[in-house]
Amino acid sequence: MRRSIIALSISLGVAFSSPMHAEVWQSDVIAVTQSQLSPSYWLQQGASAKMLMTNAQIQAFNDKLIKENKYIVDPLSFQKSLSKAKLTSLINQASSVPKSPRFFTDGRQLTAKDFAKYQANLNINKVASTNLVRFGVVVKRTSLRTFPTWDRVLNSGLDHDLDRFQESGMFPGESVAVLHQSADKKWLLVRAYNYLAWTPAEDIAFADADKIKAYRDQENFLVITGAKVHTAYVPNDDARSEVQLDMGVRLPLVDNEQVPYLLNGQNTYASHIVQLPTRDENGQLAIKPAMISKTADVNIGYLAYTEQNLIKQGFKFLGERYGWGHDYNGRDCTGFVGEIYKSFGLLMPRNSGQQGSSEYGKNSRFDKNANEASKLSVVKNMAIGDLIYIPGHVMMYLGEHQGEPYVIHDVKGLGYNKGDGSFYSSALNGVSVTPLLPLRLSQETSYLDRVYNIKRIR
């Protein structure tokens, strides 16, 4: 474990060039066998079924986070009105013009005129001296955007996978504070529990904050524990039919005594009946019963927070395409770990830098002068589910194989030094299992070199 990173890269380069465990398959991902792409492999390495935190402890954790962490809020506790100066500041905070050049997908650079169009749609000239805050519920998976537009905008590398106006995603049942509306009335500036950005107005249903809170906080609820689950098909009702629900979504259940024998022409006995938020013709919240098969990957209440469940939840995303800011109907590195932990009821800030810099959990921090030995001493004692932060990225620790640490993460690039010392660069572009120590950002810089925090949430 304490051997040098260079020696480890060389040894794994040799292993990569020959069959591993007599498995016949080809891959440019070093030191990973087919068997390691199954959760059972890692569960057999000693993952514990012991409860790491009780539901009460998790609730206390979230309450403390909302109270003390500047990146997390309860949207329903947002102030009821905003001054002109405060709302203008929030709009500019969400929609600042980037200092670096941006490009459309055809390669044309955005001009000041292009940004002026986006800024005009911010509708700042309609901000009043006092502005009432409204509240709403997300009715379908949706996006959070820098500006109120669907235009895809790239950085100078013209990487079409990275839409720089895409910030994050939201899911059915999430509550938001609605702060402002765009000039074209198609977008709303919302404060979600961990982000401030623009979302399509058609994906939000309005209601009184107290009504939303009563809906949100019901004690009898279903949690989506699969990567993606869908409600049952409903003829002539798109709001309830095959609605996608991602991991961590929490929906109240209809009380058993109120469940009819038939719903939408289908018998209910083989389904969970949830209270699905929908939007009526006036944009108001309408709660409708919806069916989710009892064979679906769901749980009554949150999952038990254990090492075994951390592994199982992570592997449910294995192979899903990387989606910057929840683009591509997927998620990025922080969305990946955030959704895993949400299935236990744990909240987190949105971005990796916000997570890594925050004080919640037990943190092992390293400054720029930290040497390899000091980092390896912490790495050697990691526990399953620990989160490893480098600038712009987060990984979740799975366990060890032959004394070497392995991680699962939603990652775009792939880089390592081969046995001959040359640097190999490719792509993973999805949720992947990899060894930690051979990973490199360049021939000279390893992931370990850039690790600045290892966080344990217990």
TORFIGU-901066 format. One line per 8 residues: number of its first residue (from 1); their letters; for each residue x, y, z of C-alpha. Coordinates in Angstrom, 1 decimal. Layout:
N
NUM = a = X,Y,Z ~ ...;
END
This chain:
458
1 = mrrsiial = 0.0,0.0,0.0 ~ 2.9,2.4,0.7 ~ 4.9,1.6,-2.4 ~ 5.3,4.5,-4.8 ~ 2.7,5.5,-7.2 ~ 5.1,5.1,-10.1 ~ 5.9,1.5,-9.1 ~ 2.2,0.8,-8.7;
9 = sislgvaf = 1.5,2.2,-12.2 ~ 4.2,0.1,-13.7 ~ 3.1,-3.1,-12.0 ~ -0.5,-2.5,-13.1 ~ 0.6,-1.8,-16.6 ~ 2.1,-5.2,-16.8 ~ -1.0,-6.8,-15.3 ~ -3.1,-4.9,-17.8;
17 = sspmhaev = -1.2,-6.4,-20.7 ~ -1.9,-10.0,-19.7 ~ -5.1,-11.9,-18.9 ~ -6.4,-11.4,-15.3 ~ -7.7,-14.3,-13.3 ~ -8.0,-16.2,-16.6 ~ -10.9,-14.0,-17.7 ~ -11.0,-13.6,-21.5;
25 = wqsdviav = -12.1,-10.1,-22.2 ~ -10.6,-6.9,-23.5 ~ -10.5,-3.5,-21.8 ~ -8.3,-0.5,-21.5 ~ -9.4,-0.1,-17.9 ~ -6.4,-1.4,-15.9 ~ -6.6,-3.8,-13.0 ~ -10.4,-4.5,-13.2;
33 = tqsqlsps = -11.8,-7.9,-13.8 ~ -15.3,-8.8,-14.8 ~ -16.0,-10.2,-11.4 ~ -15.2,-6.8,-9.8 ~ -18.0,-5.3,-11.9 ~ -20.5,-7.0,-9.6 ~ -21.6,-5.8,-6.2 ~ -21.3,-9.3,-4.8;
41 = ywlqqgas = -17.5,-9.2,-5.3 ~ -17.2,-6.2,-3.0 ~ -19.8,-7.4,-0.5 ~ -17.8,-10.5,0.0 ~ -14.8,-8.4,1.0 ~ -16.3,-7.8,4.5 ~ -18.9,-5.0,4.0 ~ -20.8,-4.6,7.2;
49 = akmlmtna = -24.6,-4.8,7.6 ~ -24.3,-2.7,10.8 ~ -26.4,0.5,10.9 ~ -24.1,3.5,10.5 ~ -26.7,6.1,11.4 ~ -30.2,5.7,12.6 ~ -33.1,7.6,11.0 ~ -33.1,10.0,13.9;
57 = qiqafndk = -29.4,10.6,13.6 ~ -29.8,11.2,9.8 ~ -32.6,13.7,10.5 ~ -30.4,15.5,13.0 ~ -27.6,15.5,10.5 ~ -29.9,17.1,7.9 ~ -31.2,19.7,10.3 ~ -27.7,20.7,11.3;
65 = likenkyi = -26.7,20.9,7.6 ~ -29.7,23.2,6.9 ~ -28.9,25.3,9.9 ~ -25.1,25.6,9.4 ~ -24.1,24.9,5.8 ~ -24.5,27.8,3.4 ~ -25.1,25.5,0.4 ~ -28.2,23.8,1.9;
73 = vdplsfqk = -31.6,25.3,2.7 ~ -35.1,24.2,3.3 ~ -36.9,25.9,0.4 ~ -40.2,26.1,2.3 ~ -38.5,28.2,5.0 ~ -37.3,30.7,2.5 ~ -38.3,34.3,3.3 ~ -41.7,35.3,2.1;
81 = slskaklt = -40.6,38.4,0.2 ~ -37.4,39.9,-1.3 ~ -36.3,43.4,-1.7 ~ -35.4,44.7,-5.1 ~ -31.7,44.7,-4.2 ~ -31.8,41.2,-2.8 ~ -33.7,39.6,-5.7 ~ -31.5,41.4,-8.3;
89 = slinqass = -28.4,40.1,-6.5 ~ -29.8,36.5,-6.6 ~ -30.6,36.8,-10.3 ~ -27.1,38.0,-11.0 ~ -25.6,35.3,-8.7 ~ -27.4,32.6,-10.7 ~ -26.8,34.1,-14.1 ~ -23.4,35.8,-14.3;
97 = vpksprff = -21.7,36.1,-17.6 ~ -18.7,33.8,-17.7 ~ -15.2,35.3,-17.9 ~ -14.0,32.6,-20.2 ~ -15.2,32.4,-23.9 ~ -18.2,30.3,-24.7 ~ -19.2,28.6,-28.0 ~ -22.3,27.3,-29.6;
105 = tdgrqlta = -22.3,23.7,-30.7 ~ -21.5,24.8,-34.3 ~ -18.2,26.3,-33.0 ~ -19.4,30.0,-33.2 ~ -18.2,32.0,-30.2 ~ -20.9,33.7,-28.2 ~ -20.8,37.5,-28.5 ~ -21.9,40.3,-26.1;
113 = kdfakyqa = -25.0,40.5,-28.2 ~ -25.8,36.8,-27.5 ~ -25.4,37.3,-23.8 ~ -27.4,40.5,-23.9 ~ -30.3,38.3,-25.3 ~ -30.0,36.0,-22.3 ~ -29.7,38.8,-19.9 ~ -32.8,40.5,-21.3;
121 = nlninkva = -34.8,37.3,-20.6 ~ -33.7,37.5,-16.9 ~ -36.5,40.1,-16.7 ~ -34.5,42.2,-14.2 ~ -36.4,45.4,-15.2 ~ -39.6,43.8,-13.8 ~ -38.1,43.4,-10.3 ~ -40.3,45.4,-8.0;
129 = stnlvrfg = -39.4,47.2,-4.8 ~ -40.9,44.2,-2.9 ~ -41.2,40.8,-4.5 ~ -43.4,38.0,-3.1 ~ -41.8,34.5,-3.0 ~ -44.0,31.7,-4.2 ~ -43.5,28.0,-3.6 ~ -43.8,24.9,-5.7;
137 = vvvkrtsl = -43.3,21.2,-6.3 ~ -41.3,19.6,-9.1 ~ -43.7,17.3,-11.1 ~ -41.2,15.6,-13.4 ~ -37.4,15.2,-13.7 ~ -36.2,18.6,-14.9 ~ -33.1,20.8,-15.4 ~ -31.5,23.7,-13.5;
145 = rtfptwdr = -29.9,26.1,-15.9 ~ -27.5,29.1,-15.7 ~ -29.7,31.2,-18.0 ~ -33.4,30.8,-18.9 ~ -32.6,29.1,-22.2 ~ -32.1,25.6,-23.7 ~ -29.2,26.8,-25.8 ~ -26.2,24.4,-25.4;
153 = vlnsgldh = -23.0,26.3,-24.8 ~ -19.5,24.9,-24.7 ~ -16.1,25.9,-23.4 ~ -13.1,26.4,-25.6 ~ -12.5,22.7,-25.8 ~ -15.8,22.3,-27.7 ~ -16.6,19.2,-25.7 ~ -20.2,18.6,-26.7;
161 = dldrfqes = -20.8,16.5,-23.5 ~ -20.3,19.6,-21.3 ~ -23.1,22.1,-21.7 ~ -21.8,25.0,-19.6 ~ -25.3,26.4,-19.1 ~ -26.4,23.1,-17.5 ~ -26.2,23.3,-13.7 ~ -28.1,20.4,-12.1;
169 = gmfpgesv = -31.3,18.4,-12.0 ~ -34.5,18.2,-9.9 ~ -36.9,15.3,-9.4 ~ -40.6,14.8,-8.7 ~ -41.7,15.7,-5.2 ~ -38.9,18.2,-4.5 ~ -40.0,21.5,-3.1 ~ -38.7,24.8,-4.3;
177 = avlhqsad = -38.9,28.5,-3.5 ~ -39.9,30.4,-6.7 ~ -38.2,33.8,-6.8 ~ -38.7,35.2,-10.3 ~ -40.0,34.6,-13.8 ~ -38.3,35.1,-17.1 ~ -39.5,37.7,-19.6 ~ -40.8,35.0,-21.9;
185 = kkwllvra = -42.6,33.4,-18.9 ~ -41.2,30.0,-19.8 ~ -38.7,29.8,-17.0 ~ -38.6,30.3,-13.2 ~ -35.7,31.2,-11.0 ~ -36.0,28.7,-8.1 ~ -34.1,27.9,-4.9 ~ -34.0,24.1,-4.5;
193 = ynylawtp = -32.6,22.6,-1.4 ~ -29.0,22.7,-2.8 ~ -29.0,25.0,-5.8 ~ -30.2,28.3,-7.2 ~ -30.9,28.4,-11.0 ~ -33.5,28.5,-13.7 ~ -36.0,25.7,-14.4 ~ -38.8,25.3,-17.0;
201 = aediafad = -42.0,26.8,-15.6 ~ -44.1,23.8,-16.9 ~ -42.3,21.5,-14.6 ~ -43.3,23.3,-11.4 ~ -46.7,23.2,-9.7 ~ -47.5,26.0,-7.3 ~ -49.1,25.7,-3.9 ~ -49.0,27.3,-0.4;
209 = adkikayr = -45.9,26.5,1.5 ~ -47.9,24.9,4.4 ~ -49.7,22.6,1.9 ~ -46.4,21.5,0.3 ~ -44.8,20.9,3.7 ~ -47.8,18.7,4.8 ~ -47.5,16.7,1.6 ~ -43.7,16.4,1.8;
217 = dqenflvi = -43.3,15.5,5.4 ~ -45.8,12.6,5.6 ~ -44.5,9.7,7.6 ~ -45.7,6.9,5.3 ~ -43.7,7.2,2.1 ~ -42.0,5.3,-0.7 ~ -38.3,5.8,-1.6 ~ -37.0,5.0,-5.1;
225 = tgakvhta = -33.9,2.8,-4.5 ~ -33.3,1.8,-8.2 ~ -31.4,4.0,-10.6 ~ -34.7,4.8,-12.4 ~ -38.2,3.5,-11.8 ~ -41.4,4.5,-13.7 ~ -45.0,4.8,-12.7 ~ -47.5,2.5,-14.5;
233 = yvpnddar = -48.9,3.4,-17.9 ~ -52.1,5.4,-17.7 ~ -54.2,6.0,-20.9 ~ -54.9,9.6,-21.6 ~ -53.0,11.0,-18.6 ~ -49.4,11.9,-19.4 ~ -49.0,13.5,-16.0 ~ -49.2,10.1,-14.3;
241 = sevqldmg = -48.2,7.8,-17.0 ~ -44.7,6.3,-17.0 ~ -43.3,9.1,-15.0 ~ -39.5,8.6,-14.4 ~ -38.5,8.6,-10.8 ~ -34.7,8.6,-10.0 ~ -32.9,7.1,-7.0 ~ -33.6,9.0,-3.8;
249 = vrlplvdn = -37.1,10.3,-4.8 ~ -39.5,10.3,-1.9 ~ -43.2,10.1,-2.5 ~ -46.0,9.8,0.1 ~ -48.1,6.6,0.0 ~ -51.8,6.6,-0.3 ~ -53.3,5.3,3.0 ~ -54.2,1.6,2.6;
257 = eqvpylln = -57.9,2.2,3.5 ~ -58.2,4.8,0.7 ~ -56.7,2.6,-2.1 ~ -59.4,1.5,-4.5 ~ -59.5,-2.0,-6.0 ~ -59.2,-0.5,-9.5 ~ -57.2,2.6,-10.5 ~ -57.1,3.8,-14.1;
265 = gqntyash = -58.7,0.5,-15.1 ~ -55.9,-1.6,-13.4 ~ -56.1,-3.7,-10.3 ~ -54.0,-2.1,-7.5 ~ -53.2,-5.3,-5.5 ~ -49.8,-5.7,-7.2 ~ -48.7,-2.1,-6.9 ~ -47.7,0.6,-4.5;
273 = ivqlptrd = -50.0,3.6,-4.7 ~ -48.2,6.9,-4.3 ~ -49.3,10.4,-4.1 ~ -47.8,11.9,-7.3 ~ -47.5,15.6,-7.7 ~ -49.0,16.9,-10.9 ~ -49.7,20.4,-12.4 ~ -53.3,21.4,-13.2;
281 = engqlaik = -54.4,23.6,-16.1 ~ -53.8,26.7,-13.9 ~ -50.3,25.6,-12.8 ~ -51.4,24.6,-9.3 ~ -50.4,21.5,-7.4 ~ -52.8,18.5,-7.9 ~ -52.0,15.3,-6.0 ~ -53.0,12.2,-7.9;
289 = pamiskta = -52.7,8.5,-7.1 ~ -50.2,6.7,-9.3 ~ -49.1,3.1,-9.4 ~ -45.6,1.6,-9.0 ~ -45.2,-2.1,-9.4 ~ -44.3,-4.0,-6.3 ~ -41.5,-5.6,-8.3 ~ -39.9,-2.2,-8.8;
297 = dvnigyla = -36.7,-1.3,-6.9 ~ -38.3,0.7,-4.2 ~ -38.4,0.7,-0.4 ~ -41.0,1.7,2.2 ~ -39.1,4.4,4.0 ~ -35.4,5.1,3.6 ~ -32.9,2.3,3.2 ~ -30.9,1.3,6.2;
305 = yteqnlik = -27.6,3.2,6.1 ~ -25.0,0.4,6.0 ~ -21.8,-0.4,4.1 ~ -23.6,-3.2,2.3 ~ -26.3,-0.9,1.0 ~ -23.8,1.8,0.0 ~ -22.2,-0.8,-2.3 ~ -25.5,-2.0,-3.6;
313 = qgfkflge = -26.8,1.5,-4.3 ~ -23.6,2.5,-6.1 ~ -23.6,-0.5,-8.4 ~ -27.2,0.2,-9.6 ~ -25.7,3.1,-11.7 ~ -22.8,1.1,-13.1 ~ -22.5,1.7,-16.8 ~ -24.8,4.7,-16.9;
321 = rygwghdy = -23.5,7.4,-19.2 ~ -21.9,10.4,-17.6 ~ -24.2,13.4,-17.6 ~ -22.7,16.8,-16.7 ~ -25.2,18.5,-14.3 ~ -27.7,15.7,-14.7 ~ -27.6,16.1,-18.5 ~ -28.3,13.1,-20.8;
329 = ngrdctgf = -30.9,11.8,-18.4 ~ -28.0,10.7,-16.2 ~ -25.8,12.4,-13.6 ~ -22.3,13.5,-12.9 ~ -19.9,12.6,-10.1 ~ -21.7,14.6,-7.4 ~ -25.1,13.7,-8.6 ~ -24.0,10.0,-8.4;
337 = vgeiyksf = -22.9,10.2,-4.8 ~ -25.8,12.6,-3.9 ~ -28.4,10.2,-5.2 ~ -26.8,7.2,-3.4 ~ -26.9,9.0,-0.1 ~ -30.4,10.4,-0.7 ~ -31.7,6.8,-0.7 ~ -30.7,6.8,3.0;
345 = gllmprns = -32.3,10.2,3.6 ~ -29.0,12.1,3.7 ~ -28.7,15.5,2.0 ~ -25.6,17.0,0.5 ~ -24.5,20.2,-1.3 ~ -24.6,20.0,-5.1 ~ -21.0,20.5,-6.3 ~ -17.9,18.5,-5.4;
353 = gqqgssey = -16.1,21.6,-4.2 ~ -19.0,22.5,-1.9 ~ -19.1,19.0,-0.5 ~ -15.3,18.7,-0.1 ~ -14.9,22.1,1.6 ~ -17.9,21.7,4.0 ~ -17.3,20.6,7.5 ~ -20.0,18.0,7.9;
361 = gknsrfdk = -18.8,14.4,8.5 ~ -15.3,13.4,9.5 ~ -12.8,15.1,7.2 ~ -9.2,14.2,6.6 ~ -7.9,17.3,4.8 ~ -4.6,17.7,3.0 ~ -2.9,20.9,2.0 ~ -0.8,21.4,-1.1;
369 = naneaskl = 2.3,20.5,0.9 ~ 1.0,17.1,2.0 ~ 3.2,14.2,1.0 ~ 2.3,10.9,-0.5 ~ 2.9,9.0,2.8 ~ 0.5,11.2,4.8 ~ -2.3,10.6,2.2 ~ -1.6,6.9,1.9;
377 = svvknmai = -1.9,6.5,5.7 ~ -5.5,7.8,5.5 ~ -6.2,5.9,2.3 ~ -5.1,2.6,4.0 ~ -7.8,3.2,6.7 ~ -10.7,4.2,4.6 ~ -14.1,2.7,5.2 ~ -16.7,1.7,2.6;
385 = gdliyipg = -18.6,4.7,1.4 ~ -15.9,7.2,2.2 ~ -15.8,10.1,-0.3 ~ -12.5,11.0,-1.9 ~ -12.3,14.6,-3.3 ~ -10.0,16.0,-5.9 ~ -10.6,19.4,-7.6 ~ -13.8,19.0,-9.6;
393 = hvmmylge = -14.4,15.3,-8.8 ~ -15.5,12.9,-6.1 ~ -15.2,9.1,-5.8 ~ -16.7,6.6,-3.4 ~ -14.5,4.0,-1.8 ~ -15.5,0.3,-2.4 ~ -12.8,-1.7,-0.6 ~ -9.4,-3.3,-1.3;
401 = hqgepyvi = -8.2,-5.9,-3.8 ~ -4.8,-7.4,-3.0 ~ -4.1,-4.4,-0.7 ~ -5.0,-1.8,-3.3 ~ -7.9,0.6,-2.9 ~ -10.8,0.6,-5.4 ~ -13.5,3.2,-6.0 ~ -16.7,3.6,-7.9;
409 = hdvkglgy = -17.4,6.9,-9.5 ~ -19.2,8.7,-12.4 ~ -16.2,9.9,-14.4 ~ -15.5,11.3,-17.8 ~ -11.8,10.8,-18.4 ~ -9.4,7.8,-18.1 ~ -5.6,8.3,-17.7 ~ -2.7,6.2,-16.3;
417 = nkgdgsfy = 1.0,5.5,-17.0 ~ 1.6,2.3,-18.8 ~ 4.3,-0.2,-18.0 ~ 6.7,1.5,-20.4 ~ 6.2,4.8,-18.6 ~ 4.1,6.4,-21.4 ~ 0.8,8.1,-20.5 ~ -2.4,6.5,-21.7;
425 = ssalngvs = -5.4,8.8,-22.1 ~ -8.9,7.7,-23.0 ~ -12.4,8.0,-21.7 ~ -14.7,6.2,-19.3 ~ -17.7,8.6,-19.6 ~ -19.9,6.7,-17.2 ~ -20.2,5.1,-13.8 ~ -17.1,3.0,-13.4;
433 = vtpllplr = -15.2,0.8,-11.0 ~ -11.4,1.5,-11.0 ~ -8.4,1.2,-8.8 ~ -7.6,4.6,-7.1 ~ -3.8,4.9,-7.1 ~ -3.0,4.3,-10.8 ~ -5.4,7.0,-12.0 ~ -3.7,10.1,-13.3;
441 = lsqetsyl = -4.7,13.5,-14.7 ~ -1.5,13.7,-16.7 ~ 1.8,11.8,-16.9 ~ 3.2,13.8,-14.0 ~ 0.1,14.2,-11.8 ~ -1.8,11.4,-10.2 ~ -5.3,11.5,-8.6 ~ -3.6,10.9,-5.2;
449 = drvynikr = -1.5,14.0,-5.8 ~ -4.6,16.1,-6.0 ~ -6.7,14.5,-3.2 ~ -7.5,17.3,-0.8 ~ -10.1,15.6,1.4 ~ -11.5,12.2,2.4 ~ -14.9,12.5,4.0 ~ -16.6,9.9,6.2;
457 = ir = -20.3,10.4,7.0 ~ -21.1,8.5,10.2;
END
